[in-house]
Amino acid sequence: MNVIETSGLCKQFGSHFAVDHVAMAVPEGCVYGFIGPNGAGKSTTMKMLLGLCHPTAGHVQLLGKAMNDQNRLALLRQTGSLIENPSCYGHLTAEENLQIVADLKGVDKKDIDRVLDIVHLQKDRRRKVGQYSLGMRQRLGIAMALLGGPRLLILDEPTNGLDPAGIQEMRALIAGMPRECGTSVLISSHLLSELEQIIDQVGIINRGRLLFQGPLTELQKHSRGDVVLRLLHPEQGAAVLQRSGLTVRREQQDLLLPPLRDARLAELVQALAAAGAGVVGVTVRSCTLEEIFLNLTESGVSAQ
């Protein structure tokens, strides 16, 4: 089952589409990375998923049910969220903040111990939140979202402003959610490199449009880059390759070719050897996921 499905989801402000016919599908039991530059439409989409703003057009389905005015609250009781910064009372302790949220959610206060364990704040439960670091406040925000054992967790840029240690701690926490808590996670970021270690599924959005959606492994298939040939006689090799209809670029002593299928590359190596070009080495460069992301968002062309 998909825990989130949208169809034709739009949010229009005047003539501008902040979200433009987005069809999102988040499978149950995964960490889904929702990636896009600042202003791409991530937060607006998440707010529509949570009913915090109304779509101009389209439909939202959460946990297998179409969201409407009658069932919205029931669905949101099974959905935890952290949008922008956590709302905490700085003059109260973490435990006291969680007690307030438990009352609002109608959750047994015994659940506070469980969520404090998950976010590793048991030792600091009686410290005032005003004394917390940013990373600790972010973890407290996630603890609030986890009260009541939601089936779905929606996190909007939870690593914003954190130092490297805080980012690493947050990654480890989120990566274990489906396994340890039975919670599917939708997490947004403007940096693919920040999430690629923890996500199973990815959606890339820019200017309100979803450019790619699918397993991270599928996106990685687009990472195949230039072929680098090192030859004893590059001029001779370049002539052979150009006769084969290929565009050849020179990089010092190496020749660069566009991405090629393995069978085609094997044919070319045989032709180069037969022509006496002296093949010393063949390397296939890989685009980083960050480069793929930039290529997609800059061109606006879908990789699907």
Rosetta blueprint (number, residue, H / E / L):
1 M L
2 N E
3 V E
4 I E
5 E E
6 T E
7 S E
8 G E
9 L E
10 C E
11 K E
12 Q E
13 F E
14 G L
15 S L
16 H E
17 F E
18 A E
19 V E
20 D E
21 H E
22 V E
23 A L
24 M L
25 A E
26 V E
27 P E
28 E L
29 G L
30 C L
31 V E
32 Y E
33 G E
34 F E
35 I E
36 G L
37 P L
38 N L
39 G L
40 A L
41 G L
42 K H
43 S H
44 T H
45 T H
46 M H
47 K H
48 M H
49 L H
50 L L
51 G L
52 L L
53 C L
54 H L
55 P L
56 T L
57 A E
58 G E
59 H E
60 V E
61 Q E
62 L E
63 L L
64 G L
65 K E
66 A E
67 M L
68 N L
69 D L
70 Q L
71 N L
72 R H
73 L H
74 A H
75 L H
76 L H
77 R L
78 Q L
79 T E
80 G E
81 S E
82 L E
83 I L
84 E L
85 N L
86 P L
87 S L
88 C L
89 Y L
90 G L
91 H L
92 L L
93 T E
94 A H
95 E H
96 E H
97 N H
98 L H
99 Q H
100 I H
101 V H
102 A H
103 D H
104 L H
105 K H
106 G L
107 V L
108 D L
109 K L
110 K L
111 D H
112 I H
113 D H
114 R H
115 V H
116 L H
117 D H
118 I H
119 V L
120 H L
121 L L
122 Q H
123 K H
124 D H
125 R L
126 R L
127 R L
128 K E
129 V H
130 G H
131 Q H
132 Y L
133 S L
134 L H
135 G H
136 M H
137 R H
138 Q H
139 R H
140 L H
141 G H
142 I H
143 A H
144 M H
145 A H
146 L H
147 L L
148 G L
149 G L
150 P L
151 R L
152 L E
153 L E
154 I E
155 L E
156 D E
157 E L
158 P L
159 T L
160 N L
161 G L
162 L L
163 D L
164 P H
165 A H
166 G H
167 I H
168 Q H
169 E H
170 M H
171 R H
172 A H
173 L H
174 I H
175 A H
176 G L
177 M H
178 P H
179 R H
180 E H
181 C H
182 G L
183 T L
184 S E
185 V E
186 L E
187 I E
188 S E
189 S E
190 H L
191 L L
192 L H
193 S H
194 E H
195 L H
196 E L
197 Q L
198 I L
199 I L
200 D L
201 Q E
202 V E
203 G E
204 I E
205 I E
206 N E
207 R L
208 G L
209 R E
210 L E
211 L E
212 F E
213 Q E
214 G E
215 P E
216 L H
217 T H
218 E H
219 L H
220 Q H
221 K H
222 H H
223 S H
224 R E
225 G E
226 D E
227 V E
228 V E
229 L E
230 R E
231 L E
232 L L
233 H L
234 P H
235 E H
236 Q H
237 G H
238 A H
239 A H
240 V H
241 L H
242 Q H
243 R H
244 S L
245 G L
246 L L
247 T L
248 V L
249 R E
250 R E
251 E E
252 Q L
253 Q L
254 D E
255 L E
256 L E
257 L E
258 P L
259 P L
260 L L
261 R L
262 D H
263 A H
264 R H
265 L H
266 A H
267 E H
268 L H
269 V H
270 Q H
271 A H
272 L H
273 A H
274 A H
275 A L
276 G L
277 A L
278 G L
279 V E
280 V E
281 G E
282 V E
283 T E
284 V E
285 R E
286 S E
287 C L
288 T L
289 L H
290 E H
291 E H
292 I H
293 F H
294 L H
295 N H
296 L H
297 T H
298 E H
299 S H
300 G L
301 V L
302 S L
303 A L
304 Q L
